[in-house]
Amino acid sequence: MRNVTDLFGENVFNESVMKARLPKDTFKQVQAAIHNGKRLDPSAAAVVANAIKDWAIEKGATHYTHWFQPMTGITAEKHDSFISPASDGRVIMEFSGKELIQGEPDASSFPSGGLRATFEARGYTAWDPTSFAFIKDGVLCIPTAFCSYGGEALDKKTPLLRSMEAINKQAVRVLKLFGNEDVTSVKTTVGPEQEYFLVDKEMYDKRKDLIYTGRTLFGAKPPKGQELDDHYFGVIKPRVQAFMNDLNEELWKLGILAKTEHNEVAPAQHELAPIFTTTNIAADHNQLTMEVMQKVAKKHGLVCLLHEKPFNGVNGSGKHNNWSISTNTGVNLLEPGETPYENAQFLLFLCAVIKAVDDYQDLLRISVASAGNDHRLGANEAPPAIVSMFIGSELSEVLQAIENDTPYGAKEKELLRVGVHVLPKIPKDSTDRNRTSPFAFTGNKFEFRMLGSANSISGCNTVLNTAVAEELKQFADELENAADFDSALHNLVKRVIVEHQHVIFNGNGYDSAWVDEAEKRGLLNLKTTPDALPYFIHQKNIDLFTSHKVFTEVEIRSRYEINLESYCKVVNIEALTMVDMAHKDLLPAISAYIEKLSTVAAGKKAMGADIDCSYEAETAKELSKLSADAYKALKKLEEKLSESEKIDDMQKLSVFVKDEIITTMDELRAAIDKEETLTSAEYWPYPTYGELLFGVR
């Protein structure tokens, strides 16, 4: 591998490249657009476009694309070449400022949730200058937002950028109250940890379920799973290490700050973690990371599985969203600090997050809701579906002292008042992370652990940014009008603690007693996607998004429809795949083995009464019974699928899918998985869990 410092960002049109290639005035304008949200005028855009084109061509690029993130959960791109005809029959390479700033891709086949009719195909992509252009597979990629002809957001990036503006506006208001006149902007930063599985491509290609759905729909547990915890942080296998080496190199070329790699808990499971960066850039980078993972894996004869639960009975894969807030002066607003001023400021922002998580726990749950993640949440591998917060013992004691107007710490003699008395320094990561908590404070950031591995991080960060912006707005409105700032601040923090402490839980989220306790506290337990999604269109949530101009009400309702439809379609594809596998491969293979056993048993009987054929006879009998159960479930599943086609209301359909189709799928799987344990490997038509999980050496 080449020197990392030499290759890092070599395929990115970053600030150092801009500085070298752009005139000083143009570079200053681009800097103002990146750091202060200033608009780039057309003449400057033309200069930037020409510089990007020359740089890209020197790198071997022949095409460009507006790279965007539609509501499919993956990225999209349409490639156009730089060539333009010349009068002498030759071509020249051109790229205008208009082509840089705006594109017009066909929007007809992307989900819109009723925002426009199919025949209204036109969509627009708009350049996001805060996220650097890059070269991927010989194509210049320009990160963009994507909207309809009428201006409605059709993507995940536009609302994210709007939410970042919202929290910036309100956080700056609050910071001014503390005398931070030098702070002109505030940004949220994210470091998303990415879990994934690697399986052998030859085995993957023999599994219809993995090909069509990304997860195994059938599969009995192997003799060994993750019981010994011997895979976690274990020595990385040579084939996997070779993949990781190539992956790092490709990510570093794209300027992605890949930092940590290790084996995860389940066999064949691994994790990659980056360094923090600005939220919209982190979202772009995470989408790129998932794409590059899959491409690099194929080069090594592997397949990278990003489904939240590709294998039953072992841990699924999540994506931990580490979130913080920082000023343009370099201050992390979630760092406790050592002075009264810093303590008070930190406590106010901490309270904003606590109140936001409590007030909008439904939206946080919705932001991670999917058919795949429903299999993962609540198992002994991921947080429960109940949204709560872990803040550790030190902060809990601080908040308790403020709530009760009592001394904090053995040496503290006076009552603790926010902004008056110094809090003892709270060491970074002074307590263990609570791995069962959905939303944990880990020293100077929050770790939101409910995301599934395939989720875009844009959704949850849009919710988190907007919810915290709303609480900061309420705080600023109250404190700006206060006669005595210190007293008003203390009373505000105390009130938030009293009213919202029920969302704080430092205990074991896997304990069944927590479900009962959470219900007593009034916390929501939205176990599945159909349970959660209706909350998206509750009036308080519509008011939140529209008041901060993150979504219009039309955009909110469209996303509600899109998410419902996606859930139903995903499960429908899984059910149809199960039907296909059972009819064409599994039941015929089991029948053939039953016939073999019956033939052997008959042959043994013919040899004499003293010949024992109990193994063949009893196994054939048990398999026959299980096949009857499987066939009954199969026919029932086909009937349920037919019934579902008659349901027009998408919410009713999602509930039917959850209660009827998924339940029947589980019945079919239970019977066939049991049959797998009794059937000769010679007859079983698919690679087993043991082969998939332990096949990469």
N, C-alpha and C positions, 0 to 999 in steps of 0.2 A: 504494500500500500504506500502511496505517496505521502509526503509530509502533510499532516492534517491542516496546518496553518496555510499551506499553499493551495490545497484543493477546496478549503471551506468557502462556500459561496461563489465558486468560479462560474456557476451557471445562473447567477442572480445579478440583475441590474440594480445593485444596491447603492448605498450612499457614496461609497468610495469610488465606484465606477462612474456614478453621476458627476461627482466632483471633478473627475479627470476628463470627462467627455462633454460636459455642459458649460456654456458661458457662465460667468459668475452670477450675473443677474438672474438668469434662468434657474440656476442651481438654488439661489436664495428663494425664488418663488416656489420651487418644488419642496424645499425645506419647510416653507410656511404652510404649504398644503398638507404635508405629512404631520407636522407637529402642532399646528394651530388650526387646522381645518379650513384654511383659506382656499378659495377657488382659483384654479389655474386658468389664466386667460388664453384664448385660442392661439395667439402668436407664440406664447411660451410652450403650449402643448405641441405645436408643430415642430419646434426645435427639439423637444424631448423625443417626439416620435422618430425624427430623423436619426437622432443619436442611438435610440434603442434599436432601430432597424440596422444601422451600420454595425453595432456591437453584435447583434444576433446573427447577421450574415457572416461576420468574422468567425463566429462560433459554429458555423455550418448550418444554421437554420434557413429554411426556404419558405416556411409558412408561419403564420401567426394565428392565435385564437383568443377570443375573450373567454376566459376560464371562469365558470360560475358554478353555483351550488343550488340547483333547483330543489324542490321539495320531494325529490325521490330519495334523498339521503346520500346520494353520491354526487360526483362532479360531472359537468357537461362541457363539451367543447366542439366547435365547428371550425375547421381549418381553412384559411384562405392564404394563397401564396402572395408573396411580395411582388410578383411579376406584373408589369403593365406593358402593353404593346408600344413599340416605337415606330416612327414613320418609315424606317428602312426595313421593316419586317422583322427586326430583332425585338428583344424585350429589355426593359429596364426594371430595376428593383425599387419600388416605392412603398411608402407607408406614411400616411398623412396624420396630422393632429386629430382630425375628425375620426379617423379609423382607430386611433388610440383611445379616444374619449368615449366613443359610443359605437355599438354594433347592433345589428338587427337579426338575431337568430329566429328561426321558426319556433314559436311557442305552443303550437297546437297540441302536441302530444305530451306536454308536461302537465302534472297535476295542477289544477287551479281552484278546485273546490267551488266551481260556479262563478269565478271571477270574470270569465269571458267564455263565449261559445267556442266550440272547436273550430269553426270556420274563421274566427278572428285570430288568425295565426301569428300575427306580428307580436314580437316581444322586443325589449330593448335591454342591452347590457351597458352598464356605465362603469368606467374605470374607477377603481379604488386606489388612489395614489399612495395611500398609507401602507399598502402591501406590495412589495416589490415584484416586478415582472421577472420571469425566470424562463429558462429553456428546458424543455422536457421532451425527450425522444425527437430531437431536431426541430421542435416547434416552439416559437416564442409564445409563452402563456402570459396573458394580462389578467390579473385578478380583477373581477368585476362584480357588481351587483346586477340583479336581473329583475325587470319589472314589466308589467303589461302596457299595452297601448294607452290605457287610462291612468297609468302611474302606480297601480297597485303592486305591492311586492309579491313576486312569484318565487322568491328564493329564501334561503336561510341567512344570507349575509346582510341584506338590507335592514331587517329588524334588529340584527345584532349591532350594526353601526348606529342605528337610531338609539338603541338602549345605552350605548357608550356615550352618546351625546347627552342623554338624560342624566346619567349618574355624574358626568363631568359637571354639568350645570349646577346640580344641587350640592355636590360635594364642595365645589369652589365657594358657594354661598356659606356653607357651614365653616369652612376654613377661614374665611374672612372674619368671622366672629371671634376667632382665636388670634387675630392679628397677623395672619399669613398673607400679607399684601404681595409677597413675591410669587405666590402660587397663581399661575394663569390657567393651568389645566390639570385634570386628574384622569388617570386611565386605570382600568382594571387590567390585571395581568393573569395569565393562566399557564399552568404546566400540566398537560393531560397525560397521565400514565396509560399506556396502551397494552392490554393483554391480548394474547392470540394463541392459536394452536398451529402446529406444523404436522402434516401427515404426508406419507409417501404418495406421489401423484399416481403411480400405477394402481394402488389400492383405492384411492379417491375415484379414479375413473371407472371403477367397478361398482360404485355405490350410487344408484339413482337418487337416493335421498340427499346425499351431499351435493350432487350436481345441481339438482333442481331447487333445493331449499336451504343449503348451507349447514344443515344439521342432520344427524342420524334419527330417523323416525322409528327404526327398529334396532335392537342390539342388546344382548344379554351382558351382564357384568362379567368381566374376566376374573380369573382367580385372584389377581392382584390389581388394585387400583392405586389410590393415593394414601392407603392406610399407614404406611411406614414413614410418610413425609420425607422420603429419600430423594425425591426429585427437586423439592424446593431448595433453591440456592445451591443445588448440587453442581458437580462438574458438568460443563456444557459439552455435549457430544460433538465430535469433530465435524459431522455433516451440518449440524445446527450452527456451530461456530463459524464455519465457512459462509453460511447464509448471513449470519449477523455481521461478519466483516464486510461483505459486499453491501449489505443494507446500510450500514453506517456510512460507507464511502459515498453511496448514491445520495443519501440524505444530506450529508455534509456538503456535497456539491451544490445542493439546492438551498443551502443556508439554514437547514433545519438543525436545531441544537440537540441532536440525539446524545444523551448523556449516559444513561444507565441501562444495562441489559442483564437479564438473569433468567434462570428457570423459575417457573411459577409452581404452584402446589400440585396440580394434576399432571400426570404423565403427558408428555408432548406439548405442554403449555409453557409459554414464555411471556416476558414483559419487556417493553422498552419505555423509558421515561425521558422526556426532554427537559431542558432548562426553561424557566419562565420567559414569556414574551407577551407583548400586547395582545389582548384577547382576539381581535379579528385576525391578526397574523397567526396566532396560535391555532385558530380554527382552520385557516388555510393550510397551515403546516400539518395539522392532524389529518386532514383529508388527503393530502399528498402522501403522508406517511403510510396510510392504509393502502393506497394505490401502489406505492413503491414496494411495500411488503409483499404484495401478491405477485408483482412482476418479478422481483428478485427470487422469490421462492420457486417459481417455475424454472428458472435457470438452474436451480439445484435439484430438479426432479422432485420438488415438494409442492404442496399446496398450503397456503396460509388461510386458516379458517378464522373469520372475524365474527361469526355468529355468537350470540350471548350464551348459548347452551348447546354446543354441537354434540355433546355426549351425555347421556343420562347416567346419574350415579357418581359423577366426578364433578369437580368445580367447573362452573361456567366462567366466562371472561367478562370483566368489567373494564371501565375506563374512569380512573379517578381524576376528577376535575379540581386541581389545586388552584384556588382563586384568591387574589389579593387586590388591594387598591393602592396606587402610588401617585405621588405628585410629580409635576415636571421638574421639581427641585430635588428629586431623588429620595423623598421620604415615603416609607411604607406606612400607611395609615393604620395597619393592623399590627404594628410593632408596639408593644406596651410602653416602652420608654422608661426614663428614670427621673423625670422632673414632674412637678404638679401639672404643669402646662401640658406636657406630653401625655401624662396619665389621663387627664380629663378628656383630651382630644381622642385618645384611643378608646376610652370607655364609651364615649358618645357614638363613635363609629361601630364599636362592638354591639351596643344596644340597637343601632340601626339594623344590623344584620340579624340579631336575635328577633326583633319585632318583624322583620321582613319574612324570615323563615316561618314564624308562627302565623302571621296574617295571610301568607300566600303558600302555605304548605301544599295546598291542592295543585297549584301551578308548578311547583317544583316536582311533584310526583308526575304530573302530566308531561313535563319536559323530558322524562326518561321512559315514558310509556311506549311499549311496542309489544308485538306478539312474541318476539324472541326474548325480551327482557322479563316478560311475565314468568318464564320458566326459571329464572335466576333469582329474582328478588324474594327474600324470605327464606331461602334455603341456607344451610350452614356454610355459606361461602360468600354471601353478599348481605348488605343491610336488609332489614325487613321493609315492607312497603309503607310502614309508618315513618313519616318524616319527623326526626327529632335532632337535637344538637348535643354534641359533647364539647365541653369547654375545659375540662380538667379540674383538679382539686383547688389549685391556687386561685384561679379566676372565680370559681364557685364561692370560695370563702370571701373574696373581695366583694362580689355582688351581694352575698348574704349580709356582710357588714354594712353595706350601703342601705340595703333594704330595711334592716333592723335598727339603723342608727347606733351601731355598737362598734367598739374598737376592733381593729383588724391586726392580728399578729400579737405575739406575746409582749413586744416592746411598745406597742402603740397604746398610749394612755388616753388620748383624746378621741372623740368620735370621728369617724372617717367621713369627710365631706369631699365630694368630687372637686378637684381643682384647688383645694386648700392644703391638704396634707399629702405628703409624698407617699406613694405606694412603694413597698419594697420591690426591687426589680424582679420581674417574672422571667426566669431563664427560658431561653428558646427551647422548645421541645422538652419542657421539664417533666412532662408526664407521658406515659405510654399512649400511643394513639389507640383509640378504641376502635378496633377493626369491625365492630358490629354497628357502629354509629353511621347513619347516612350522611351526617354533616358535622365534621369534627374540626375543632380548632387545633392547629398543630404548630403553635409557636408564634407565627406571624402571618398566617394564612388559614383559610378554611379548605378542607378537603371534602368535596361533594362526591360520595362514593356510590351513588345509585345508578350512574350511567352504565348502559350496556356497551360492550366493546365496539359494536357497529354504529352506535349513535354518533351523529354530528354533535360536537360540543357547542354549536351555535345556539341550539334551542335552550339548553339549561342556562347558559350565560346571558341570553336575552332576558329570561325570566329573572335571574338573580340580579342583574344590573338594574332592571326596571323596578323591581320590588324594593331594593335598597335605595334607589333614587327617590321613590315615593316617601319612604320613612325619613330620609334626610330632608326632603322638602317640608314635611310636617315639623321636623325639629327646627329648621331654619325659620319657618313662619312663626313659631312660638318664641324662639330665642331672640329674633331680630326686634321683637316688640317688648322685650322684657326690661323692666326698670332696673333690676339688679341681676346682671348676667350670671354671677356665680351661684346665687340662690336658685335662679330659674333653671340653671344647668343641673344642679344637684337634684332638684325636685323632679326634673324631667327624667333623669337617669333612674332615680328611685322608682318613679311610676312605671317605667317600662319594665324594670326588673320584677316588680310586684305583679303586673298584669300579664307578663309573657314568660315567666320562669317555668311554666308547665311544659314548654317545648324543650327545656334542657333536661337531658337524661344521660348520666355518666355511667350507667350500668350496662348489663349484658342484654343487647338487643335481640339475641337469639332465645332468651329465656321466655317460655310460654307465658309466664306471669306478667311480662312486659306488655303483652297484647291487652290483658285485662286492665293493667295500670294505665296504659295509654288511652283506653276508652274512657276511664274515669276522669282523665285529664282533659277530655274533649278533643283529643287528636284524631285525625282521620286515618283509617286503615283501608286504603283503596288498593285492593289486592291485585286487580287486573286492569288492563287497558280500558275495557268497556265500563268498569266501575269509575275510572278516573276522568275520562274524556268529557262527560257532560259538565263537569265543573268549569271547563274552559270558557263556556259561554254564560257563566253566572255573572250577574250585573257588576259585582264588585271587581271582577277580573276584566270585564270589558272597560269599566271606568278607569282602571289602573293603566291599561295599555293606551287607551285613547287620550287620556289626560296628558301623558308624556309623549304622545305622537310616535309611539313605537309601532302600533298597529291601528288601522282604522277598524271600525266594527265589522265592516265587510271582510277585511282581511282575517279577522279573528274567526268569523263564522266559516270562512273558506278553509282555514286550517283545521277546524273541528271536523268538517266533512272529509277532508283529505286524510286525516289520521284515522278516522273510522273506516274509511274505504280501504286504506292500506292494511289495517288489521284484518279485515274480513278477507281481503285478497290473499294475504300471506297464508292464513290458515286454510283457505280453500285450496291453494296450491299444494300445501302439505297433505291435506286429506286426499286429494286426487292422486298424489304420488304414492301414498300408502295403498290406495285401491289398486293402482297399477302394479306395485311391487308384490302385493299379496296375490292378486289374480295370476300374474304372468310368471312369477319366479318362486315365491316362498311356498305357497300351498302346493303347487305342482312338485316342488323338490321334496317337501315333506311327504306327500303321497307316494312318491317314488321310493322313499326310504321305508315307508310303512309296507309297501309291496315287497321290498327286499327282505325286511324282517319276517313278513308272513311266509314268504317262500322258504326262507331258511328254517323257520319253525315247522312248516309242513314237512320239509325234508328230514328234519330231526325226528319228528313223530313217525315217519315212515321207516326210520332205522330201528325203531323198537320203543316199547313203552318205558324202558329204563333210561332213555336219553332225555336229559333235562333241557327244555326249550323255554324255560320261564322268562329269561331275559328278553328274547325276541318277542314272545307272545305278550308279555306285560308291557314292554316298551311300545309295541305296536298298538296295544289297546289304549295306553295313555295318550300317545300321539294322536290317535283317532279321535279321542274325546276332546283334546285340545284343538284339533283341526275343526271339529264341529263348533266349538266355542268361537274360534277365530272366524269361521265362515258366517256364523250368526252375526257377529260384530261387523263383519265386512258388509253384509247385506244391509244391516242397520245404518252403517255409515253412508252407503249409497242412497238410502232413503232420506237420511237427514240432509245430504247434499241437494237432493231434488227438492226437498221442502224449502231449503234456503233460497232457492232460485225464485220463489214466489213472494219473498219478503222485500218490499220496496223501501221501507223506512230503514235508513242505515243504522240508526241507534238500535232499533229492534233486532236488526240482523246481527249486529255485533254481540248482543246478549244471547241470541240463539246460537251463534257460533261458539261462544264461551261455554254455555250451559249444555248444549246438545252435541255439537260436532266434536269439540275437543274431548269431551267426556267419552264419546264413542271411540274416538281415536285411541284413547288410553286403554279402553277395553280390548281393542284389536291388538294393540301392541303387547299387552300383558300376556295374552294367549300365545302369540307367536314368539315372544322372547323366551317363554318357558319351553316352547318346542325347540328352540335353538340349542338349549342345554341338553336335549335328549337326542338330537339328530347328529349323525355321523358328519364329520368335517368334510368328507368326500362329497356329500350331497348338498351341503349348505351353499347357496348361490352367491353369497356376498362375503367380503372380508369382515372378520369379526372385530369386536372392540379390542381384543388383545392384539390383533395384527395392526390395527390402526393406531392405537395408543403407544405401542412399543415397537413399531415397525421402522422407525427412524433411528439409526444407530450411528 
